[in-house]
Amino acid sequence: MAMNWKRALTWIIGILVLIALIIFVKQVFFGSPSPTQLMQDTMTLRTTNDTVERAQLISSMDERVKEIESDAIAAQWATLADCIAGDVCTQDDYFDFLLMVAVEKKDEVANSDLIVNVITVNRYWGNSEKIIEFSKALSDADGQVEALQLKTVRNKWQEVIYCDGKCAEFHQLFFDFIRLLMSV
C-alpha cells in the first residue's frame, strides 16, 4: 500500500513538472503579446499603402489587442479601426492609439513616460490654449531625453525641436522619434 502511495505521488509530481515545462516553453517561444510590436505595427500601418500589407497588419494588430486584454486599448483600437475603414484617419488618431498603449502598458513599453510626453508635445505644439500642458510636457521630455544619455536619441530630439512645428515632416519626426525610443 505504501508503494502505491509513493507511485501516485511520483506521477502527480511528474505531471506538475510537465505542465510547468509546457507553460515555460510557451512563454519562451510564443511569449506574451507585445505592446511594443503593436505600437510598431501602428506606425507601419500609418504609412503603408499596399492593400495586402495593410490587411495583414490590421489582422495581426486585432489579434494582439485581443491578447493584451485591456478594455481601454480595445476601445481605442475600435476608434482607430473605424477611421481606417473610412479612410479618414488623422495623425492624432494614430497618436491616440500609441498614447493609450504606452499608458496602459507602461511597464512593458520602453521609455513609456517619455513617449507619453512626446505625444503630448506633438498634440499641443502651437496651441496657445494649451501652453501650460505643452510647456510641462516639453520640459519633462527634454529632461528625460538628457537622462537617457544616448546621442542618437538626443540628435533625433534636436531634429524635432529644430523643426519647431513648422516643417513638412513635423509629425513624421515624432513617429520616428517614438520608434527610436522603443528600440533603445
N, C-alpha and C positions, 0 to 999 in steps of 0.2 A: 504494500500500500504506500509506503514512504517513497518507493521508486516511482510510482505513478504521479505522485505529487511533484517530485523533482522534475520529471519529464514534462509535465504540464507547464510548470514554471519556466523551464528552458524554452519551450515552444512559445510561450507568451512573450518572453524577453526577446526571442528571435524575431517574432512578428513586429514588436515595437521597434527594434533596431532597423528592420527592413522598411517600415513606414517612415521612420526618421530619415533614412538614407534616400528614399524616394522624394521626400519633401526637400531635402538638401540639394539633390541633383536637379530638381525642377527649378529651385531658386537660382542655382548657379547657371544652368543652361538656358532657362527661359526668363528668369528674372521677374521682377515686378514691373508693371507698366511704368515707362519713363516719362515723367512730366517734361524733362528737358528735350527728349525726342519729339514730344507733342509740340513744344514751342518751336523747335527747328522746322518741323513739318509745316507749321502755320506760316512761318516766314517763306518757306519754299512755295507753298500754295499761293501766297500773295503775288508771286512773280511768274508763276508757271501758266503758260497759255495752252500747252498741249492737253487736249481733252482727256486722253487716256491717263496721262500722269496725274492730272487733277482728280480724276475719278479714283485712282488708286490712293492718292493722298487722303482724299475725303473719307474713303472706306477705312483706311488704316487709322486715321485720326478718330473716327467714330468708335472704332473698337477700343482704342486707348482711353478715350473719355469714359466709356462704359467700365473698363477695367480699373480706372482710377477711383471710381465710386465717390465722386464729390458732386453734390447737388448744385453747388454754385458753378463749378466748371461745366457741368452738363447744361445748365441754363444758359451760360454764356456761349457754349458751343451751339446750342439751338439758335441763338440770335445770329451768330456768325454764319451758320449753315443757311439760314433764311436769306441773308443778304447775298451769300454766294449763289444760291439758287436763282435769285432775282437779278444777279449780276449788277448789284448796286452797292457793293462794299466800299467803304472809305478806309483810309489809313487808320482812323480811330477804331473801326470795327476790329481790325487785326490787333491793334494795341490793346483794346479792351480785353480780348481773349488772352493775350500774353500776360497782361496785368493780373487777370483772375488766376491763371495757373501759377504765376510767381507768388501771389499772396496765399493761395490755398495750399500750395506745396512748397512753402518757403524752405523747409528743412531738406528738400530733395533737389532744389534748383540752385546751382552755384550762383553766388552773388545776387540772390533774390532781392535783398533790400536795396541794392544799387539799381537793379533792373526796375524796381517799383519807382524809385526816384527819377530814373532816366525817362520812363514813360510819362511821369507827371510833368517833367520839364518839357517834353515834346508837346504834351497836351496844352500847356499853359503858356508856351513861348509866344510872346507878342500880345497876350491877353491882359490888358491893363486892369480888368476887373479881378483878376486872379494873381496880382503881383506878389502878394504875400506868400501864397502857396507855391508859386513859381520860384520865388527867391529862396524859400526854405529848401525846396527840392533841389534846386541848382547848387546851393551851398553844400547841402548834405552830399549830393552826388560828387561834387568836386573833392570834398574831403575823403570820400570812400575811394575814389579813383587814386588819389595820392597815397592812401593807406595800402593799396594793393602793391604799390611799388613795382609795377610792370610797365616797361617802356612802351610795349605795343598798345596796351590799354590807354596809357597817358597820351600817346600820339593820336589814337583814334578819337579820344575825348576832345583833344585840341582841334581836330577837324570839325567836330560838332560845334564847338564854341566859336571857331573862326567863321563858320557858315552864318552864325547869328540869326538863324531863322529866315535868311534871305536867299539862299542858294537853291537851285533847282533840285538838288539831291538831298534836301533837308530831311525828309522822312527816311529815305534810304540810309542816310548816315546813322540814324538812330537804330534802324533794324540791323545794320552791320555791326554797330556797337554792341547791341544786345547779343547777337550771335557770338561775337568775340568774348563777351563776359561769360557766356555759358561754356566756353571751351577752355577757360583758364582756371 
